[in-house]
């Protein structure tokens, strides 16, 4: 599935099953919640915190997909073409950061 197809499929689901988009500020709050849930799994999997009973059944991939879903909703609501946005972001990173990380003593 392409990013464009994902944006179309999310919009179709919202229009047919989800009734309507939550407003942009509500979706921003939901995005922060979803990022928090992903963070919880990440710090327990790769960090020093131990899992709690309430973490059972939580999947990192599912939490990432939740983040992506809400980000796509926000893009759809605000008229952002994520394919173009990502392509432009690559151009920015390739020009701005072409040598930046190669010369970073902290990561070499």
Biotite code that builds the C-alpha atoms (Angstrom):
import biotite.structure as struc

atoms = struc.array([
    struc.Atom([0.000, 0.000, 0.000], chain_id="A", res_id=1, res_name="UNK", atom_name="CA", element="C"),
    struc.Atom([1.329, 3.434, -0.865], chain_id="A", res_id=2, res_name="UNK", atom_name="CA", element="C"),
    struc.Atom([1.021, 6.424, 1.433], chain_id="A", res_id=3, res_name="UNK", atom_name="CA", element="C"),
    struc.Atom([-1.550, 7.897, -0.958], chain_id="A", res_id=4, res_name="UNK", atom_name="CA", element="C"),
    struc.Atom([-3.576, 4.683, -0.826], chain_id="A", res_id=5, res_name="UNK", atom_name="CA", element="C"),
    struc.Atom([-3.364, 4.696, 2.971], chain_id="A", res_id=6, res_name="UNK", atom_name="CA", element="C"),
    struc.Atom([-4.692, 8.248, 3.071], chain_id="A", res_id=7, res_name="UNK", atom_name="CA", element="C"),
    struc.Atom([-7.559, 7.249, 0.779], chain_id="A", res_id=8, res_name="UNK", atom_name="CA", element="C"),
    struc.Atom([-8.381, 4.091, 2.760], chain_id="A", res_id=9, res_name="UNK", atom_name="CA", element="C"),
    struc.Atom([-8.402, 5.945, 6.087], chain_id="A", res_id=10, res_name="UNK", atom_name="CA", element="C"),
    struc.Atom([-10.669, 8.618, 4.587], chain_id="A", res_id=11, res_name="UNK", atom_name="CA", element="C"),
    struc.Atom([-12.990, 5.963, 3.175], chain_id="A", res_id=12, res_name="UNK", atom_name="CA", element="C"),
    struc.Atom([-13.183, 4.212, 6.554], chain_id="A", res_id=13, res_name="UNK", atom_name="CA", element="C"),
    struc.Atom([-13.902, 7.494, 8.335], chain_id="A", res_id=14, res_name="UNK", atom_name="CA", element="C"),
    struc.Atom([-16.643, 8.394, 5.840], chain_id="A", res_id=15, res_name="UNK", atom_name="CA", element="C"),
    struc.Atom([-18.331, 4.972, 5.899], chain_id="A", res_id=16, res_name="UNK", atom_name="CA", element="C"),
    struc.Atom([-17.671, 3.505, 9.336], chain_id="A", res_id=17, res_name="UNK", atom_name="CA", element="C"),
    struc.Atom([-16.267, 6.208, 11.561], chain_id="A", res_id=18, res_name="UNK", atom_name="CA", element="C"),
    struc.Atom([-19.115, 8.643, 10.734], chain_id="A", res_id=19, res_name="UNK", atom_name="CA", element="C"),
    struc.Atom([-16.812, 11.706, 10.659], chain_id="A", res_id=20, res_name="UNK", atom_name="CA", element="C"),
    struc.Atom([-13.358, 12.885, 11.649], chain_id="A", res_id=21, res_name="UNK", atom_name="CA", element="C"),
    struc.Atom([-12.855, 14.103, 15.186], chain_id="A", res_id=22, res_name="UNK", atom_name="CA", element="C"),
    struc.Atom([-11.822, 17.741, 15.055], chain_id="A", res_id=23, res_name="UNK", atom_name="CA", element="C"),
    struc.Atom([-8.151, 18.521, 14.527], chain_id="A", res_id=24, res_name="UNK", atom_name="CA", element="C"),
    struc.Atom([-7.387, 19.379, 18.153], chain_id="A", res_id=25, res_name="UNK", atom_name="CA", element="C"),
    struc.Atom([-9.088, 16.200, 19.374], chain_id="A", res_id=26, res_name="UNK", atom_name="CA", element="C"),
    struc.Atom([-7.037, 14.182, 16.882], chain_id="A", res_id=27, res_name="UNK", atom_name="CA", element="C"),
    struc.Atom([-3.875, 15.957, 18.015], chain_id="A", res_id=28, res_name="UNK", atom_name="CA", element="C"),
    struc.Atom([-4.657, 14.868, 21.576], chain_id="A", res_id=29, res_name="UNK", atom_name="CA", element="C"),
    struc.Atom([-5.361, 11.326, 20.394], chain_id="A", res_id=30, res_name="UNK", atom_name="CA", element="C"),
    struc.Atom([-2.036, 11.339, 18.514], chain_id="A", res_id=31, res_name="UNK", atom_name="CA", element="C"),
    struc.Atom([-0.231, 12.289, 21.737], chain_id="A", res_id=32, res_name="UNK", atom_name="CA", element="C"),
    struc.Atom([-2.036, 9.469, 23.566], chain_id="A", res_id=33, res_name="UNK", atom_name="CA", element="C"),
    struc.Atom([-1.040, 6.958, 20.898], chain_id="A", res_id=34, res_name="UNK", atom_name="CA", element="C"),
    struc.Atom([2.589, 8.136, 20.950], chain_id="A", res_id=35, res_name="UNK", atom_name="CA", element="C"),
    struc.Atom([2.505, 7.680, 24.729], chain_id="A", res_id=36, res_name="UNK", atom_name="CA", element="C"),
    struc.Atom([1.247, 4.117, 24.352], chain_id="A", res_id=37, res_name="UNK", atom_name="CA", element="C"),
    struc.Atom([4.015, 3.388, 21.854], chain_id="A", res_id=38, res_name="UNK", atom_name="CA", element="C"),
    struc.Atom([6.537, 4.962, 24.201], chain_id="A", res_id=39, res_name="UNK", atom_name="CA", element="C"),
    struc.Atom([5.350, 2.749, 27.056], chain_id="A", res_id=40, res_name="UNK", atom_name="CA", element="C"),
    struc.Atom([5.983, -0.405, 25.019], chain_id="A", res_id=41, res_name="UNK", atom_name="CA", element="C"),
    struc.Atom([9.336, 0.891, 23.746], chain_id="A", res_id=42, res_name="UNK", atom_name="CA", element="C"),
    struc.Atom([10.697, 1.769, 27.201], chain_id="A", res_id=43, res_name="UNK", atom_name="CA", element="C"),
    struc.Atom([9.622, -1.590, 28.550], chain_id="A", res_id=44, res_name="UNK", atom_name="CA", element="C"),
    struc.Atom([11.053, -3.509, 25.594], chain_id="A", res_id=45, res_name="UNK", atom_name="CA", element="C"),
    struc.Atom([14.314, -1.588, 25.095], chain_id="A", res_id=46, res_name="UNK", atom_name="CA", element="C"),
    struc.Atom([14.629, 0.492, 28.246], chain_id="A", res_id=47, res_name="UNK", atom_name="CA", element="C"),
    struc.Atom([14.990, -0.378, 31.882], chain_id="A", res_id=48, res_name="UNK", atom_name="CA", element="C"),
    struc.Atom([11.351, -0.438, 32.961], chain_id="A", res_id=49, res_name="UNK", atom_name="CA", element="C"),
    struc.Atom([9.672, -3.773, 33.522], chain_id="A", res_id=50, res_name="UNK", atom_name="CA", element="C"),
    struc.Atom([6.332, -4.741, 32.043], chain_id="A", res_id=51, res_name="UNK", atom_name="CA", element="C"),
    struc.Atom([3.161, -4.381, 34.108], chain_id="A", res_id=52, res_name="UNK", atom_name="CA", element="C"),
    struc.Atom([0.086, -6.589, 33.915], chain_id="A", res_id=53, res_name="UNK", atom_name="CA", element="C"),
    struc.Atom([-1.700, -3.728, 32.115], chain_id="A", res_id=54, res_name="UNK", atom_name="CA", element="C"),
    struc.Atom([0.902, -3.971, 29.316], chain_id="A", res_id=55, res_name="UNK", atom_name="CA", element="C"),
    struc.Atom([-0.098, -7.525, 28.419], chain_id="A", res_id=56, res_name="UNK", atom_name="CA", element="C"),
    struc.Atom([-1.514, -7.915, 24.948], chain_id="A", res_id=57, res_name="UNK", atom_name="CA", element="C"),
    struc.Atom([-0.009, -4.658, 23.719], chain_id="A", res_id=58, res_name="UNK", atom_name="CA", element="C"),
    struc.Atom([1.900, -5.011, 20.462], chain_id="A", res_id=59, res_name="UNK", atom_name="CA", element="C"),
    struc.Atom([4.502, -2.500, 19.317], chain_id="A", res_id=60, res_name="UNK", atom_name="CA", element="C"),
    struc.Atom([3.432, -2.847, 15.671], chain_id="A", res_id=61, res_name="UNK", atom_name="CA", element="C"),
    struc.Atom([-0.193, -2.161, 16.580], chain_id="A", res_id=62, res_name="UNK", atom_name="CA", element="C"),
    struc.Atom([0.799, 0.924, 18.585], chain_id="A", res_id=63, res_name="UNK", atom_name="CA", element="C"),
    struc.Atom([2.869, 2.195, 15.633], chain_id="A", res_id=64, res_name="UNK", atom_name="CA", element="C"),
    struc.Atom([-0.089, 1.611, 13.325], chain_id="A", res_id=65, res_name="UNK", atom_name="CA", element="C"),
    struc.Atom([-2.324, 3.586, 15.726], chain_id="A", res_id=66, res_name="UNK", atom_name="CA", element="C"),
    struc.Atom([0.128, 6.511, 15.573], chain_id="A", res_id=67, res_name="UNK", atom_name="CA", element="C"),
    struc.Atom([0.209, 6.320, 11.780], chain_id="A", res_id=68, res_name="UNK", atom_name="CA", element="C"),
    struc.Atom([-3.594, 6.124, 11.560], chain_id="A", res_id=69, res_name="UNK", atom_name="CA", element="C"),
    struc.Atom([-4.127, 9.307, 13.559], chain_id="A", res_id=70, res_name="UNK", atom_name="CA", element="C"),
    struc.Atom([-1.315, 11.099, 11.711], chain_id="A", res_id=71, res_name="UNK", atom_name="CA", element="C"),
    struc.Atom([-3.021, 10.179, 8.439], chain_id="A", res_id=72, res_name="UNK", atom_name="CA", element="C"),
    struc.Atom([-6.321, 11.484, 9.811], chain_id="A", res_id=73, res_name="UNK", atom_name="CA", element="C"),
    struc.Atom([-4.669, 14.804, 10.630], chain_id="A", res_id=74, res_name="UNK", atom_name="CA", element="C"),
    struc.Atom([-3.059, 14.954, 7.194], chain_id="A", res_id=75, res_name="UNK", atom_name="CA", element="C"),
    struc.Atom([-6.409, 14.288, 5.522], chain_id="A", res_id=76, res_name="UNK", atom_name="CA", element="C"),
    struc.Atom([-8.141, 16.925, 7.624], chain_id="A", res_id=77, res_name="UNK", atom_name="CA", element="C"),
    struc.Atom([-5.547, 19.605, 6.950], chain_id="A", res_id=78, res_name="UNK", atom_name="CA", element="C"),
    struc.Atom([-5.058, 18.875, 3.249], chain_id="A", res_id=79, res_name="UNK", atom_name="CA", element="C"),
    struc.Atom([-1.529, 17.504, 3.567], chain_id="A", res_id=80, res_name="UNK", atom_name="CA", element="C"),
    struc.Atom([-0.397, 15.078, 0.875], chain_id="A", res_id=81, res_name="UNK", atom_name="CA", element="C"),
    struc.Atom([1.920, 12.884, 2.939], chain_id="A", res_id=82, res_name="UNK", atom_name="CA", element="C"),
    struc.Atom([3.650, 11.452, -0.149], chain_id="A", res_id=83, res_name="UNK", atom_name="CA", element="C"),
    struc.Atom([4.719, 14.920, -1.276], chain_id="A", res_id=84, res_name="UNK", atom_name="CA", element="C"),
    struc.Atom([5.514, 15.966, 2.285], chain_id="A", res_id=85, res_name="UNK", atom_name="CA", element="C"),
    struc.Atom([7.791, 12.948, 2.790], chain_id="A", res_id=86, res_name="UNK", atom_name="CA", element="C"),
    struc.Atom([9.501, 13.467, -0.579], chain_id="A", res_id=87, res_name="UNK", atom_name="CA", element="C"),
    struc.Atom([10.154, 17.107, 0.330], chain_id="A", res_id=88, res_name="UNK", atom_name="CA", element="C"),
    struc.Atom([11.442, 16.026, 3.728], chain_id="A", res_id=89, res_name="UNK", atom_name="CA", element="C"),
    struc.Atom([13.962, 13.713, 2.054], chain_id="A", res_id=90, res_name="UNK", atom_name="CA", element="C"),
    struc.Atom([15.131, 16.607, -0.139], chain_id="A", res_id=91, res_name="UNK", atom_name="CA", element="C"),
    struc.Atom([15.562, 18.790, 2.943], chain_id="A", res_id=92, res_name="UNK", atom_name="CA", element="C"),
    struc.Atom([17.448, 16.116, 4.869], chain_id="A", res_id=93, res_name="UNK", atom_name="CA", element="C"),
    struc.Atom([19.662, 15.251, 1.891], chain_id="A", res_id=94, res_name="UNK", atom_name="CA", element="C"),
    struc.Atom([20.715, 18.872, 1.441], chain_id="A", res_id=95, res_name="UNK", atom_name="CA", element="C"),
    struc.Atom([20.821, 20.059, 5.048], chain_id="A", res_id=96, res_name="UNK", atom_name="CA", element="C"),
    struc.Atom([22.208, 16.892, 6.603], chain_id="A", res_id=97, res_name="UNK", atom_name="CA", element="C"),
    struc.Atom([24.339, 15.518, 3.756], chain_id="A", res_id=98, res_name="UNK", atom_name="CA", element="C"),
    struc.Atom([27.529, 15.603, 5.832], chain_id="A", res_id=99, res_name="UNK", atom_name="CA", element="C"),
    struc.Atom([26.194, 16.500, 9.266], chain_id="A", res_id=100, res_name="UNK", atom_name="CA", element="C"),
    struc.Atom([25.911, 13.006, 10.699], chain_id="A", res_id=101, res_name="UNK", atom_name="CA", element="C"),
    struc.Atom([29.086, 11.666, 9.047], chain_id="A", res_id=102, res_name="UNK", atom_name="CA", element="C"),
    struc.Atom([31.057, 14.289, 10.975], chain_id="A", res_id=103, res_name="UNK", atom_name="CA", element="C"),
    struc.Atom([29.318, 13.773, 14.317], chain_id="A", res_id=104, res_name="UNK", atom_name="CA", element="C"),
    struc.Atom([31.912, 12.354, 16.712], chain_id="A", res_id=105, res_name="UNK", atom_name="CA", element="C"),
    struc.Atom([29.119, 11.252, 19.046], chain_id="A", res_id=106, res_name="UNK", atom_name="CA", element="C"),
    struc.Atom([27.772, 8.634, 16.626], chain_id="A", res_id=107, res_name="UNK", atom_name="CA", element="C"),
    struc.Atom([30.755, 7.645, 14.502], chain_id="A", res_id=108, res_name="UNK", atom_name="CA", element="C"),
])
